[in-house]
Amino acid sequence: MLRGKVLPTVLAVVILLMVVVNVVLALGNQTLQSEVSERQQFIAQGVQLEQLNRQVMSVLVNMAMKGNDAELKALLTSSGINLGPSPAAPAGSK
């Protein structure tokens, strides 16, 4: 008689443990998905800002070249922006 009650009780405890583990894993997964979403948004914003940065640099270079602004040219050069024409390739190179 006791054996008939023990088996269902053990199965119920195992099922309850499996439900608790499932809930814990689901919450952990939700946290990870949230972190990944934040990182993905950060990367997307970085790409947008890179495009904006290129446009700003292009406008500044055009202003420096058209206005012949020595101070702006010096600032761009100190920032690593090459304002001169690209060096000509040697005659023997392919």
Secondary structure, DSSP 8 states (H G I E B T S, - for coil): -HHHHHHHHHHHHHHHHHHHHHHHHHHHHHHHHHHHHHHHHHHHHHHHHHHHHHHHHHHHHHHHHHHT-HHHHHHHHHTT---S------TT--
